[in-house]
Amino acid sequence: MPKTFVLAPDSFKESMTAQQACQAMQRGIIKIFPDAHFIHVPMADGGEGTVDALLLACGGQRVEVTVSGSLPEQKVATYFALIDQGKTAVIEMAKANGLDLLPVELRNPLLTSTLGTGEMIRAALDYQVEKIIIGLGGSATNDAGAGMAQALGVRFYDAQEQELPMGLAGGQLQQVQRIDLTALDSRLQHTQIWIASDVTNPLTGINGASAVFASQKGADADMVQQLDANLQHFAEKITQCCQIQVANVAGAGAAGGLAAGLMAFTGANLHSGVDLVIEQTQLAKHIAQADYVFTGEGGIDFQTKFGKTPLGVAKVTRQFNKPLFACAGYVGEGIDDLYNEGFTAIFGILDRCCDLATACQHGQQNLERTCENIARILKNHN
């Protein structure tokens, strides 16, 4: 009887999309199981690939839009998705204000803003959606969503009662003395905002947005301290204006504090990114039909157990007691706990020692070969 394989990988960053990973997995497995049935469920956790995964799974509409980039005068041609018969919009902040959109020499979280993300939200509101899902992975920003808020009508004033210009950045937050919500887009009152993220860091402090993530966005040690102080100041102003405390809320530090700004100014609620994608793609229904499940992403290590895509897939697979095989560009330390979460086996896909660029270049071939070898083992033990 033909076997059914559910293929549910995340993207392998800088190497292949989740959809390409599905195709590579199938190419390997089908060599050994030529009559197999394959169900592709490209996954994401709120970061790169979330919009595309849900477009593919839900058959929605791609909406093209041009918005502000992370730096002043920068424009980005991008898109978001409409799913659920147009009732839900899915946005990736990284498609407007992502780190990958800036050359290394221009990355500076003192200067970057989430203005473009706010413009994408505003564009989605024009479609009269009932819900907006916003993925927060891969940001270039550290502005606590101040730029996003400006795009939606929030006004910020300095000590001289001068309105601060559009595109407020992480290095300018200490100038904010008053926040005016009177022009905030009224459509937000009738729209659910769901934050899709796998980050649990608070906004400020030693585990906050600046201390943990800002160095990845171009900040040196002095800048990290300045950015954290600015976020603390901004959080105090949010409390004064909105009567909401965001500095120490778990997850508020996602995307340079964009999560905090979304909670404060749009009433957004935090959700596990991978759980949202699992729900929208009906992964459980597919796994219930499967003989074998394959997942993977660029790296699997101790961080995977904190809500990464492979763990989300494992939790669903475990409910149905199905074998789960995970593939990764690298397999790091601390994976022993994952075998207690439903993983049958975890495989690194590299065929030799090489640099990152070479590994990324040959990712699809390496994934195909690894899945073929896993399939050989399965065939011989049937």
N, C-alpha and C positions, 0 to 999 in steps of 0.2 A: 504494500500500500504506500503511495507517495507520502513523503514527510512534508510537514508544514514548518517553515522557518519564519519567525518574526524577527526582522532586522530593525533595531531601534537605537542607533548610535547618535551621539552628538556630533558636531563638527570637530574636525581635527585642526585646530587653529593654525592658519597660514599654510595649510596643506590641502584640505578638502572640506567641502560643505558636508552637512549631515546626509544630504541626498546623494552626493558622490560617494560617501562612505557606504551607504546602503548598496549602491551599484557595485562597488568593489567587493563587498562581502558576497553578494550574489554571484559575481563572476567566479569567485573562488569555490564556493560551495557547489555550484551547479556542475562543475567538472566531475564531482564525485556523486552527486545526487541529481542526475540530469532530468528526472521527472518530478522534482520537488516543487512545492507550491511556496511562493515567497510573498510575504506581506511587509511592505516597506513602511516604517513609521519614523521618519526623521525626527530627532528630538532636539530640545534646547532647554536651557534653564533660566531664560530671561535675558541672556546675553546674545551674542552673535548667532544668527540663524533662527531666532524665535519667530519673526514675521514670516519667513519663508516656510518654516515647518508647519505653521498653522494655515498658511495659504494652501499648501499642498494637501494637508489633512482635511481641511474644511471646505475646500473649493471656493474660496472667497474672491474678492476683487482687489487688485493692486491699484493703489491710488498714488500717482506721481505728484510730487510737490518739491518746490525749491525753497529752502529755508536758510537762515543764518548758520554759518559754521561756528566753531569754537572761538575764533579770533575775530576782532572787528574787521568789517569789510569782506570777510570770507563768506561765500555762498556755496551751498551744497545741494545738488540735485539728488533727491532721494525718494523714498516711498514708504507708505504704511499699508496695512491690510484692513479690509472690511470683511467680517465673517458673520455668521448667524443671521443671514438674510439682511445684512447691513446694520444690524443692531449693535454690533461690537466692533470697535476699532482696535487694532494691535499695532503698537508703536515700539520701535527700538530706539532708545535715546542715542545709542552709538551710531545710528545711521545719520544723525545730524551732528552730534558732538562727541564722536568717538575718538579714541586715541589713535586708531589706525588711519584716520583722515588727516593727521598732522605729521609732517616730516619730523624726525627726531630733533633737529635743531630748532624747531618752532614750539616744542612742547614746554609749556610753562603754566602751571595751574594758578599762578598769580594773575594771569591774563586771560584765561579761558572762561567761557560763559555757556550756560545752558539755554540761551535765548532761542536757539533753533528748535530745541525740544519743545519749548512752549509754543512756538509757531506751528509745530506738527500737531500738538494737542488742539490748538485753535482751529486748524484745518479739519481735524477729525470732528470737532463740534459742529462744523458747517454741514456735516452729513446727518446731523440730528441723531447721533448714536445714543444708545442707552447706557453703554459701558465702554470704557477705554482701558485696555491692558497695556501697561508700559513696562517694557523690559529695561533693566538698568545696568546691564553688564558693559564693560569696556569703555568707560568714560574718560575723557581728557580733562575733566573739570573738577573744581573744588569750591563751588560757589553756593552750596546748600540750596540750589534751585532758585537763586535770586533772579537770574536771567530768565528762566522759565516763567517765573511769577510776573515779571515785567511784560512778557508777551501776552499774558492773560489779563493784564490791566492793573496789576499791583504797582503802586508808586512808592519809591523810596526817597527820603529826604535827609540831607546832611544837617549839621549843627546850625548852619545859616539859613535853614529852611529852603535850600535850593534842591530842586529835584535832581537826583542822580541820573545820568544818561542811560539809555538802553544798552543792554549787554553788560550788566554789572558782573564783575569777575571776582574770583576768590580773594584777590589782593585788595579789593575795594570795600569789603564788607564792614570794615571798622569805621567807615564813613557814615554808615546808616544810623540815624538817630530817631527817625520816625517812619512808620509804615502806614500807608493809606490804602485801605481795601475798597473804597467807595466805588471804584471803576472796575472791580474784579468781574470777569465775564459771568453774567448771571446764569448762563446755561450750565455751569458747573453744579448748580444746586440740584439739577435734575439728571445728573450723569454720575454713574458709579465710576470711580477711578481705582483700578487695582494695580498695585505695584508687583511686578514679577521679579524676584531677586533671590539669590542664594546667599546673600551677605547678612550676617547678624551683628556687624560692628555698630556701636553707637556713633553719634555724630562727632563727639569730641573726646579728648583724653588719650591715654596711651594705647588704647585699642580702637581709636576713632578713625574717621575718614582720612585725616591728614597724616597721622602717625603711621598708619598701616599702608596706605595706598598712594600718597602724594609723590613719594620718590619714584614710583613707576611712571608718573606723569611728567617727570622732569624737575622735581623739586630737590634742592639740596637740604642739608640739615637745618640751616637758618630759615629757609623758606617754610619747611615743615612746621617749625615753631610759630612762625608768623601766621600761617594758614590756620593752625589750630586755634590760636588766640582770636583770629577773625571769626571763626565759626562759633566760638564761645560767646563773643560779643553779639553776633547775629542771632544766636539762639535766645539770648536775653531779650532782644528786641522783639522776637517772635512771641515770646511769652507775654510781654507787655501788650502787644497788639492783639494777639489771637487767643490768649488765655490757654495756651497749650505748651507743654514742656517737651522739647524734642532732643535736648542735648544727650540724654542718657538712654533713649529708647532703643532697644535692640533692633538693628536693621536700618536705623535712621541715617547711618553713615554710607549707605550704598550710593554708588556713583557720585562720590565727592559730596555727599549730603543731599543730593537731589531728592532722595526719599524723604528727608526731613521737610524740605520745602513743599513737596507734594502733599504730605500729611497736613502741614500747617495751612496751606493756601487752597487746596482742592478737596480736603477731606478724604484723601486717599487711604486705602487699607493695604497693609503688607500681606503678600501671599508668597509661598514657595514657588519660585519660577518653574521648576521642573514639575511640581504637582499641577500647576495650571496647564502646562503643555500636555501632561498625561491625561488630564480630564478632557481637554479640548480634542485630543487626537483619539480618544476612546481606546487607549492602549490596552486596558484590562480586557475589553471585548476581544481584541486580536490575540492577546496572549492566551486566553482561554482556549483558543483553537489550535495553539501551537504544539509541536513536538519539541522544538528547540528555540531558544531566544538568544540573539546576539546583540551586544551593545558595545560601547567604547567611546573614547575621546582621546585628545592629544596626550594627556597624562593621567595616570591613576596612581594615587599615593594616599597618605594619611588624610589629606584634605577631602578626598572623595566622600568620606562618611559624613561630611557636614553639608549634605544636600546637593551634591553634584548629580549630573544626569545619570551616570551608571547606577548610583545608589537608588535613585527614584525608580529606575527600571527594575532593579533587584527587588524592591519592596513589592511591586506588583507581581513579578514572576514568582516570588515566594508564596504568595497567596494561592497560586495554582499548582505549586510544587513542580514547576517545569525547570529543566536544566538551563542555566544561564552562562554564557561564555562572553568574556569581556576582552577587548583588544585595545591596546594603547601604544602611542608612539614611545612612551617610556613608562616603566613601572617603578615607582619609588618605594621608599620605606613606609612601614606602618599599614600594610595592606592585610595583615593577618585577620584583623577584625572583620574585613569585608566578607570573608568566607562564612561568617556567622550570620550575614545579612542576606544570604541567598545566592551568592556567586558560586558557580560550580568550578570555574577555573578562570585565571586572568593571564593573558599573554601579551608580552611585548612583541612588536611587529618588526623591529629593525633586523636586518640581515647581516649587519657589520657595524663596526665603530665608525662614526662619521659626524660631521658637524650638523648643526640644526638645519641650515639651509638645504643640505643634501638630503637629510631625513624628510624634510617637508616636500622636496621635489619628487621623491620616490614613494610618498606616502600611500598612494592608491595601489601601486604594485605590491608594496610590502603588506598592506592589509589584505589584498586578494590572496597572496600566497599563504599568509597565516591562516585565513579562513579555510582555504583548501586543505591545509594540514589538519586543522581541527575536524573538518568533515571526514578526512580519511580515518581518523581515530573513531569517530562516531560510526562510520560504515563498518569498520572491522569489529565493532562491539555490538552490532545489532543482531 
